Amino acid sequence: MELEKIIFPVSGWVPNNQRLPVFVYKGALSIKASSDVFEKMFAANGWKGIWRNGVFNYQHYHCGAHEVLGIGQGNATLLIGGPAGRAIEVVTGDCLILPAGTGHMNLGSSPDFEVVGAYPVGQGADIQTAAPSPEMLSRISALAVPDTDPVRGSSGPLTTAWR
């Protein structure tokens, strides 16, 4: 498994997160990866509000939640970090952890593309498609850091990198 950490600058109207890096786990799960395995792993590591779907094909971010995206099947190109962000190729078994404020959208995917998403306890997604207000920026910066890494649990790298 490879881990990359990226902090994206503000990109157009997308605030991104200037304090917490995006985590890109390439090969977070082995070749036997599936949506079921991601669901169980996220739940076991204390992430809630688990869902299955794709990623919207328009730029958006969340100011009320950090979000994990596990690629349960298929592949896609996701634009992470707003309009001037970075296109990241994802395949089954990859996982991204997006701190609140991070822009993301689907640029194109295979027909079988499926994502498993989840949020830290007490947080839930709010879909934002416009520039944030000062109150929203305050909410992003004040949002609680999760106690666990959704992939590696209480001893995962997220628990130290985000503190």
C-alpha positions in Angstrom: 0.0 0.0 0.0 1.2 3.5 -0.9 0.2 6.6 1.0 0.3 10.1 -0.4 -0.6 13.2 1.6 -1.6 16.4 -0.3 -2.6 19.9 0.8 -4.4 21.7 -1.9 -4.5 25.5 -2.0 -7.7 27.4 -2.5 -9.0 26.7 -6.0 -11.5 29.1 -7.5 -14.5 29.0 -5.2 -13.5 25.8 -3.5 -11.8 26.4 -0.1 -10.1 23.0 0.2 -8.5 22.5 3.7 -5.4 24.6 4.4 -4.5 22.7 7.6 -5.3 19.0 7.0 -3.9 16.9 4.1 -5.9 14.7 1.7 -4.8 11.1 2.2 -4.6 8.9 -1.0 -4.1 5.2 -0.1 -3.2 3.4 -3.3 -4.0 -0.3 -2.7 -5.5 0.2 0.7 -7.1 -3.2 0.2 -5.7 -6.2 -1.6 -6.8 -7.6 -4.9 -9.8 -9.2 -3.1 -11.1 -5.7 -2.3 -14.8 -5.1 -2.5 -17.5 -2.7 -1.3 -18.4 -5.1 1.5 -14.9 -5.2 2.8 -14.7 -1.4 2.8 -18.0 -1.2 4.7 -16.8 -3.6 7.4 -13.4 -1.8 7.7 -14.9 1.7 8.0 -17.5 0.5 10.6 -14.8 -1.4 12.6 -12.7 1.8 12.7 -15.6 3.9 14.0 -16.6 5.7 10.8 -20.4 6.0 10.4 -23.1 7.0 7.9 -21.8 4.4 5.5 -23.2 4.6 1.9 -22.6 3.1 -1.5 -22.8 5.1 -4.8 -20.5 7.0 -7.1 -19.0 10.4 -6.9 -21.0 13.4 -8.3 -19.9 14.6 -11.8 -19.8 18.2 -10.5 -17.4 20.0 -8.2 -18.5 20.0 -4.6 -17.2 20.0 -1.1 -18.5 19.5 2.5 -18.1 21.9 5.3 -19.7 19.7 8.0 -17.8 16.5 7.6 -14.5 14.8 6.7 -15.2 12.0 4.2 -13.6 8.7 3.3 -14.1 7.2 -0.2 -13.2 3.5 -0.7 -13.2 2.3 -4.2 -15.2 -0.9 -3.9 -15.2 -1.8 -7.6 -14.4 -0.3 -11.0 -12.2 2.6 -11.7 -12.4 6.4 -12.2 -10.6 9.6 -12.7 -11.5 12.0 -9.8 -10.6 15.7 -9.7 -9.6 16.4 -6.2 -8.8 19.9 -4.9 -11.3 22.0 -6.9 -11.2 23.3 -10.5 -7.4 23.7 -10.5 -6.8 20.5 -8.4 -5.4 17.2 -9.5 -6.9 14.4 -11.5 -6.3 11.2 -9.6 -6.8 7.7 -11.1 -8.5 5.3 -8.7 -9.1 1.6 -9.0 -10.7 -1.1 -6.8 -9.0 -1.2 -3.5 -7.9 2.5 -3.4 -9.1 4.9 -0.7 -9.2 8.6 -0.3 -9.7 10.6 2.9 -10.9 14.1 2.2 -10.8 16.7 5.0 -13.8 19.1 5.1 -13.6 21.8 2.4 -11.8 19.6 -0.1 -13.3 19.8 -3.6 -14.0 16.6 -5.5 -15.8 15.4 -8.6 -15.9 12.4 -11.0 -14.4 13.2 -14.4 -15.2 9.8 -15.8 -15.6 6.2 -14.6 -16.2 2.6 -15.6 -19.8 1.5 -15.7 -19.3 -0.7 -12.6 -17.7 2.1 -10.5 -18.8 2.0 -6.9 -17.6 4.0 -3.9 -18.2 3.3 -0.2 -18.3 6.5 1.7 -18.4 7.3 5.5 -17.9 10.0 8.0 -16.4 10.4 11.5 -18.9 10.0 14.4 -21.2 13.0 14.7 -20.5 14.3 11.2 -22.6 14.2 8.0 -22.1 15.4 4.5 -23.6 18.7 3.3 -23.1 19.2 -0.4 -21.7 22.7 -1.2 -21.5 23.9 -4.8 -20.7 27.6 -4.2 -18.1 29.7 -2.5 -18.2 29.4 1.3 -19.4 32.1 3.6 -17.1 33.2 6.5 -19.3 31.1 8.8 -18.7 28.0 6.6 -15.0 28.6 6.6 -15.1 28.8 10.4 -17.0 25.5 10.5 -14.5 23.8 8.3 -11.5 24.9 10.4 -13.3 24.1 13.7 -14.5 20.6 12.7 -13.4 17.9 15.0 -10.6 15.6 13.9 -11.6 11.9 13.9 -10.2 9.6 16.6 -9.4 6.9 14.1 -8.0 6.4 10.6 -10.8 4.7 8.6 -8.2 2.4 7.0 -5.7 1.7 9.8 -7.8 2.4 12.9 -6.5 4.1 16.1 -2.8 3.7 15.2 -3.2 4.8 11.6 -1.2 7.7 10.1 -4.3 10.0 10.0 -4.4 10.1 13.8 -1.0 11.8 13.9 -1.0 13.8 10.6 -4.3 15.5 11.4 -3.4 16.4 15.0 
